Amino acid sequence: MFTAETVTRIRETVSRTTGIALPYDVTVKRGDGLRVTLEAARAEIHAQEENTLARGFFLLTRCVREGRTSLVIDEKRHFTSCGAMIDVSRGAVLTNDAVRRAIDTLACLGMNMLMLYTEDTYEVPEYPRLGYLRGRYSQADLRALDAYAASLGVELVPCIQTLGHMRQFLQWDELSGWRDQPDILMTGDERTYDFIEAAVRSMRACVRTNRIHIGMDEAHGVGLGEYMLKNGMTDRLELLRGHLARVCEICEKYGFRPIMWSDMFFRLGSKTNDYYDEDADIPQSVIDHLPPVDLCYWDYYHKDEAFYDRMLGQHARMGQHTVFAGGVWTWSGFLPHVKHTIRSMRPALASCARNRVKTVFATLWGDDAAETNVTLAYGLLPMFSEACWQGPGYAMDDVHLCGECVTGLPREALFAMGEFYPESNRLWTGKMLVWCDPLYPLAPWPGDTFAGAVTRAKRALSVLQSIDRPDCRYACALFDAVIAKAALIPSIRDAYADGDKARLAAIARDELPAVHKKYESLLRAHREIWARDMKRNGWEVLVARYGGTMARLGDVQDEIERYVSGELVAIVELDETPQSPERAGSPLYQTLFTPSACFGVGF
């Protein structure tokens, strides 16, 4: 039986999270899976453990919200573990309270795992440079969060990096001898393994789980930098396997079963370094000597169920347990990419269920300084929870009803935020318009138009302006800035091409200051939701970006005024014929703000 204290605590947690108190008593019993019944204001929950009980209370809460007076539900988990990984390494480190709110959200949905992705934002006492000035979690923080998560049946799984993605740590001068590449630890160096052991030992002191994610993804160029200068050319697959073996030994010593991202095996087996190369050849000799490790297949992109089937089959060939990481898209800039998340994750989760994957989780990344507050995307987590509890045939209406209940945000508002992006494609015109220079032709992204971005923004505002919440006020300020910027850029260019100095004078006098005010409003709204959820560390990066953008607006105003007065004979940024703005890699802030490749602020 559940204790009365446990039942009361979990019921209150669900009520606090949803803002809805159940108006009737609930009988709670232990039982397999989850059974929830409601008839004539008499409710009963049969639940297997605390996390299942939280979902039971949540389903009753949905009835209240939706005006239903009867319910009969029998559910079981289709995935043993279903959870989320939240990136706290790209500048935005959730406060302890925000982590607890994330745990509450997962518990309500019946999701039983949380990973905090910590490249350097956790304490390792022997290495004070790790997380220095970055808002790292102390061991006491993590112990408290682990206890809180456990009380709701949520497993807190540590997620660290043991090879690549270590630039933040390795930037300090005293660590120069540890680098193979600027962001890759030197394999084979005992200092590397001393550090990794200290990191694993620190996590062992914080969490009760027997699982740890050891990262090791995207280590491009491993063995080709300082390692090669010291040791010569080496079989890089064997180098990776040998390093993994050492890390796994350390994990085993501290009672952890490691999980690692699988991409480096596939990349090194591909002639094009492509993770999703279906012709990648991983030698059987490497597979035969893999240490005990769960391989995490991550895929946030494909929309073809058959592709996921093939990749899961390739992972099965590796002879290890396969974990799947999908994506709730929070890393395209400022707002969640709702359409792409839905289009990519529905086939992914269906494939995972059919291939009997036991552990799945949603990643919420913060690439390029965490411009998007991850909490804005919590309404998409039910894609994973409902696939877990209902199976792959779940209705999207249930996803949206769960999302509305757990976040309080109407689905119309969530989809309005998704209007920041065109269709379900990865075209990032919205982010580009926020940061791009008013004069250089660095926007829009090919495949989209200024007019299309304005149409979407106005459609979004028609929904969001009537909802008085901090997240909606932020989104409104964002769309206002996008509309103004999309009108400003062609207006300047057209007036200059026409030689219309009167029009340019009006732009300098009226339009540029008006756009500047919209950025001031956006900065204030963005700061409000950051302060609600994040530590201060990392916010300075976004302040610098906003400040640089606003300073450039003032500078362009001055340039145009000097041109109109005759002090300048030309506006040189406008004189060259525009070419495609596409550049190598993802569109990051520095590639949107300026054509100068040597400039950059952030990660």
VOVO-893890 format. One record per residue (C-alpha): z, x, y. Coordinates in steps of 0.02 Angstrom, whole numbers, padded with zeros to 5 digits, always signed. Example, Ala and Ser with C-alpha at 12.3 -4.5 7.8 and 13.67 -1.06 7.14 Angstrom:
+00390+00615-00225 +00357+00684-00053 
***
This chain:
+00000+00000+00000 -00026+00051+00181 +00135+00065+00279 +00165-00059+00417 +00164+00085+00541 -00008+00142+00481 -00081-00033+00492 -00012-00061+00667 -00070+00109+00729 -00248+00088+00664 -00260-00090+00727 -00204-00033+00900 -00328+00112+00897 -00473-00006+00864 -00410-00125+00998 -00393+00015+01126 -00567+00084+01086 -00657-00084+01094 -00550-00167+01227 -00529-00318+01112 -00366-00377+01033 -00377-00480+00874 -00301-00653+00906 -00236-00676+00729 -00134-00589+00594 -00224-00483+00465 -00167-00457+00285 -00203-00280+00228 -00210-00220+00048 -00271-00065-00043 -00434-00084-00136 -00595+00003-00183 -00725+00016-00047 -00706-00112+00092 -00689-00300+00083 -00661-00403+00241 -00641-00592+00246 -00607-00711+00389 -00590-00900+00376 -00494-01022+00484 -00409-00880+00581 -00347-00803+00419 -00408-00626+00396 -00389-00504+00253 -00443-00323+00231 -00451-00230+00065 -00477-00047+00109 -00479+00115+00012 -00401+00227+00144 -00364+00242+00331 -00543+00269+00387 -00603+00119+00288 -00461+00015+00359 -00514+00061+00536 -00689-00002+00498 -00615-00162+00428 -00522-00197+00589 -00679-00151+00686 -00784-00278+00591 -00656-00413+00632 -00661-00357+00813 -00849-00380+00811 -00821-00560+00754 -00713-00592+00906 -00840-00512+01023 -00984-00608+00945 -00892-00774+00936 -00894-00785+00746 -00752-00871+00654 -00796-00829+00474 -00843-00669+00384 -00862-00606+00206 -00912-00424+00188 -00909-00310+00036 -00963-00132+00072 -00956+00040-00005 -01005+00212+00057 -01181+00268+00017 -01135+00441+00084 -00971+00522+00036 -00957+00602+00208 -01038+00531+00364 -00998+00599+00534 -01050+00685+00693 -01062+00861+00761 -01031+00876+00947 -01090+01031+01039 -00950+01106+01143 -01034+01275+01167 -01168+01244+01299 -01053+01230+01449 -00977+01058+01419 -00814+01072+01321 -00739+00902+01285 -00559+00884+01341 -00432+00854+01204 -00421+00671+01259 -00610+00654+01248 -00608+00727+01073 -00477+00599+01024 -00587+00461+01097 -00733+00528+00994 -00623+00523+00838 -00573+00343+00880 -00757+00297+00895 -00800+00374+00728 -00651+00292+00644 -00700+00120+00709 -00873+00142+00633 -00804+00204+00467 -00872+00379+00495 -00756+00505+00416 -00806+00678+00480 -00812+00768+00647 -00875+00943+00680 -00848+01027+00847 -00987+01154+00866 -00895+01306+00934 -00997+01464+00954 -00862+01546+01059 -00754+01403+01122 -00608+01426+01003 -00464+01548+00999 -00463+01703+00891 -00306+01796+00947 -00372+01968+00900 -00529+01945+01007 -00483+01884+01182 -00664+01902+01240 -00713+01756+01127 -00719+01604+01240 -00660+01702+01392 -00677+01589+01547 -00768+01460+01441 -00635+01327+01411 -00601+01373+01229 -00484+01270+01121 -00321+01355+01076 -00257+01354+00898 -00125+01229+00955 -00263+01116+01024 -00358+01118+00860 -00203+01089+00755 -00160+00936+00859 -00337+00869+00849 -00342+00899+00662 -00181+00800+00639 -00247+00659+00747 -00411+00652+00653 -00321+00652+00485 -00215+00504+00538 -00376+00403+00552 -00456+00471+00394 -00575+00585+00489 -00603+00760+00421 -00610+00890+00560 -00730+01023+00496 -00737+01186+00595 -00911+01245+00643 -00929+01426+00698 -01068+01555+00706 -01071+01709+00595 -01241+01785+00636 -01346+01717+00780 -01309+01611+00934 -01178+01738+00987 -01247+01787+01157 -01096+01718+01251 -00980+01833+01154 -01095+01983+01142 -01136+01987+01328 -00981+02092+01366 -01009+02278+01382 -00874+02332+01259 -00966+02237+01121 -01133+02324+01145 -01123+02414+00978 -01105+02249+00886 -01278+02185+00931 -01432+02184+00823 -01519+02074+00951 -01437+02010+01113 -01375+01855+01022 -01364+01919+00841 -01218+02012+00762 -01253+02177+00677 -01261+02144+00491 -01185+02277+00379 -01067+02337+00516 -00885+02323+00464 -00836+02273+00641 -00942+02116+00615 -00849+02069+00456 -00680+02108+00534 -00723+01986+00673 -00788+01852+00553 -00632+01866+00447 -00523+01846+00601 -00624+01693+00653 -00611+01612+00482 -00426+01655+00473 -00399+01574+00643 -00484+01413+00585 -00382+01415+00425 -00227+01410+00534 -00292+01254+00624 -00370+01133+00500 -00329+01058+00330 -00507+01036+00266 -00579+01152+00134 -00750+01153+00219 -00814+01265+00359 -00985+01272+00439 -01035+01454+00462 -01195+01426+00562 -01322+01567+00535 -01469+01469+00606 -01609+01526+00721 -01566+01711+00701 -01742+01757+00755 -01772+01943+00743 -01626+01979+00628 -01647+02156+00561 -01782+02197+00688 -01677+02257+00835 -01540+02388+00839 -01518+02364+00651 -01695+02426+00620 -01673+02573+00739 -01521+02628+00639 -01576+02583+00462 -01765+02567+00463 -01866+02418+00402 -01775+02312+00272 -01817+02161+00165 -01752+02030+00286 -01724+01895+00154 -01614+02016+00059 -01528+02065+00220 -01487+01882+00253 -01431+01853+00074 -01318+02005+00077 -01239+01955+00242 -01212+01779+00177 -01127+01848+00022 -01002+01944+00129 -00967+01791+00238 -00945+01680+00085 -00820+01803+00011 -00718+01791+00170 -00725+01602+00167 -00671+01596-00015 -00525+01711+00025 -00459+01580+00147 -00495+01429+00038 -00654+01369+00124 -00817+01309+00047 -00949+01362+00174 -01094+01261+00241 -01239+01353+00323 -01395+01298+00415 -01540+01326+00295 -01680+01367+00415 -01675+01557+00406 -01717+01559+00220 -01868+01448+00253 -01920+01543+00410 -01914+01712+00324 -02014+01638+00180 -02146+01571+00301 -02293+01673+00363 -02274+01587+00532 -02082+01588+00545 -02089+01398+00537 -01938+01308+00464 -02045+01158+00418 -02185+01258+00338 -02214+01169+00173 -02296+01327+00105 -02142+01435+00136 -02108+01547-00013 -01927+01591-00048 -01926+01712-00195 -01835+01654-00350 -01740+01819-00350 -01660+01770-00184 -01620+01594-00246 -01544+01661-00407 -01421+01769-00312 -01364+01647-00178 -01175+01637-00164 -01088+01467-00172 -01137+01382-00009 -01192+01209+00045 -01363+01218+00130 -01380+01110+00284 -01555+01043+00312 -01572+00999+00495 -01717+00896+00559 -01724+00797+00721 -01911+00781+00737 -02009+00701+00597 -02051+00517+00585 -02125+00519+00410 -02005+00476+00269 -02113+00570+00145 -02090+00731+00244 -01901+00718+00230 -01922+00686+00044 -02023+00846+00024 -01900+00952+00123 -01752+00883+00026 -01846+00926-00133 -01870+01104-00071 -01684+01115-00036 -01642+01049-00210 -01743+01195-00280 -01618+01313-00199 -01486+01255-00324 -01350+01221-00195 -01274+01061-00126 -01381+00994+00017 -01305+00927+00178 -01415+00837+00305 -01399+00851+00494 -01499+00728+00598 -01507+00712+00785 -01442+00588+00912 -01546+00660+01052 -01435+00718+01196 -01527+00879+01238 -01685+00824+01329 -01597+00814+01495 -01476+00694+01583 -01488+00540+01469 -01502+00509+01281 -01678+00497+01210 -01652+00328+01127 -01830+00297+01068 -01853+00465+00983 -01682+00454+00900 -01725+00287+00821 -01900+00336+00768 -01843+00498+00685 -01676+00449+00609 -01722+00288+00520 -01840+00375+00397 -01723+00525+00384 -01573+00423+00330 -01676+00318+00210 -01737+00478+00127 -01560+00547+00118 -01498+00390+00031 -01640+00393-00094 -01614+00578-00129 -01426+00552-00151 -01371+00669-00015 -01182+00661-00007 -01149+00723+00170 -01246+00672+00326 -01202+00692+00507 -01275+00665+00680 -01288+00813+00796 -01266+00789+00982 -01327+00952+01058 -01306+01014+01237 -01452+01135+01255 -01483+01201+01431 -01308+01176+01502 -01267+01004+01432 -01350+00902+01567 -01324+00746+01461 -01147+00685+01435 -01137+00658+01247 -01029+00503+01266 -01181+00411+01335 -01257+00420+01161 -01111+00353+01059 -01200+00186+01048 -01328+00269+00933 -01199+00332+00807 -01205+00166+00712 -01376+00219+00648 -01277+00336+00536 -01126+00224+00503 -01230+00074+00452 -01342+00181+00340 -01181+00242+00260 -01099+00072+00234 -01248-00045+00217 -01376+00071+00143 -01548+00115+00212 -01600-00067+00227 -01479-00103+00370 -01539-00210+00515 -01559-00128+00685 -01473-00280+00759 -01314-00226+00668 -01333-00052+00740 -01344-00121+00916 -01200-00244+00891 -01090-00103+00827 -01142+00008+00972 -01105-00127+01100 -00934-00162+01024 -00878+00019+01009 -00941+00074+01182 -00942-00086+01284 -01117-00042+01343 -01247-00178+01318 -01396-00127+01215 -01509-00169+01362 -01420-00035+01463 -01435+00093+01324 -01621+00060+01310 -01636+00065+01499 -01564+00241+01495 -01696+00282+01365 -01830+00241+01494 -01800+00417+01559 -01928+00465+01426 -02102+00396+01388 -02116+00307+01221 -02039+00403+01075 -02126+00567+01116 -02035+00725+01169 -02106+00724+01346 -01973+00771+01471 -02046+00712+01635 -01879+00645+01694 -01791+00812+01681 -01942+00896+01757 -01938+00782+01909 -01754+00814+01938 -01770+01003+01944 -01951+01041+01990 -01997+01121+02155 -02067+01001+02286 -02216+01115+02320 -02263+01211+02163 -02366+01104+02042 -02243+01116+01896 -02240+00929+01859 -02280+00809+01781 -02285+00861+01598 -02457+00833+01519 -02463+00662+01436 -02360+00577+01570 -02383+00537+01755 -02279+00518+01910 -02330+00335+01916 -02274+00309+01736 -02105+00390+01772 -02080+00278+01924 -02125+00121+01826 -01999+00164+01691 -01865+00208+01818 -01886+00043+01911 -01880-00051+01746 -01719+00039+01702 -01640+00005+01872 -01676-00181+01855 -01553-00180+01710 -01427-00047+01759 -01394-00096+01940 -01298-00252+01887 -01176-00156+01774 -01028-00079+01866 -00977+00064+01751 -00970+00251+01788 -01106+00289+01661 -01221+00156+01732 -01187+00210+01912 -01233+00387+01860 -01394+00328+01775 -01440+00227+01930 -01415+00378+02042 -01523+00479+01923 -01666+00355+01921 -01656+00338+02111 -01678+00526+02128 -01823+00527+02005 -01914+00388+02098 -01892+00476+02265 -01947+00644+02198 -02099+00569+02110 -02155+00493+02275 -02117+00648+02378 -02217+00778+02281 -02390+00696+02288 -02355+00635+02465 -02333+00813+02528 -02481+00880+02430 -02599+00740+02484 -02551+00752+02667 -02577+00941+02666 -02746+00925+02579 -02800+00797+02710 -02740+00907+02854 -02629+00763+02911 -02495+00851+03011 -02427+00689+03079 -02395+00628+02903 -02315+00795+02858 -02203+00784+03012 -02143+00612+02955 -02108+00679+02780 -02004+00821+02852 -01912+00704+02971 -01879+00556+02853 -01924+00580+02671 -01851+00751+02632 -01679+00710+02707 -01681+00544+02611 -01715+00634+02447 -01576+00757+02488 -01453+00612+02508 -01504+00544+02337 -01463+00713+02260 -01294+00711+02345 -01261+00541+02267 -01321+00601+02097 -01208+00753+02105 -01056+00644+02143 -01096+00521+02003 -01128+00660+01878 -00964+00745+01927 -00870+00582+01898 -00920+00567+01716 -00903+00754+01686 -00724+00751+01753 -00685+00603+01640 -00738+00692+01480 -00758+00880+01503 -00657+01032+01550 -00704+01110+01717 -00778+01264+01634 -00968+01253+01635 -00981+01126+01776 -01017+01268+01897 -01188+01291+01814 -01242+01114+01855 -01168+01129+02030 -01274+01285+02056 -01429+01192+01997 -01398+01042+02109 -01355+01157+02253 -01512+01259+02229 -01619+01102+02221 -01543+01031+02379 -01556+01198+02469 -01740+01207+02423 -01768+01031+02493 -01696+01092+02658 -01802+01249+02651 -01961+01148+02619 -01917+01036+02766 -01906+01191+02876 -02069+01260+02805 -02164+01100+02841 -02093+01089+03017 -02149+01267+03053 -02322+01229+02985 -02337+01072+03090 -02283+01168+03246 -02412+01303+03214 -02286+01440+03176 -02357+01450+02998 -02544+01447+02968 -02526+01379+02789 -02406+01312+02659 -02452+01442+02532 -02372+01355+02381 -02497+01213+02404 -02652+01320+02422 -02683+01361+02239 -02774+01240+02126 -02647+01160+02007 -02654+01211+01824 -02558+01147+01673 -02370+01174+01695 -02343+01199+01508 -02254+01361+01465 -02191+01445+01307 -02037+01365+01231 -01944+01207+01279 -01945+01152+01461 -01783+01227+01524 -01713+01222+01699 -01781+01391+01751 -01957+01347+01693 -01953+01185+01792 -01876+01250+01953 -01990+01399+01982 -02144+01487+01913 -02046+01652+01920 -02001+01698+01740 -01866+01820+01794 -01758+01683+01871 -01628+01582+01780 -01456+01506+01791 -01372+01443+01632 -01392+01456+01446 
***
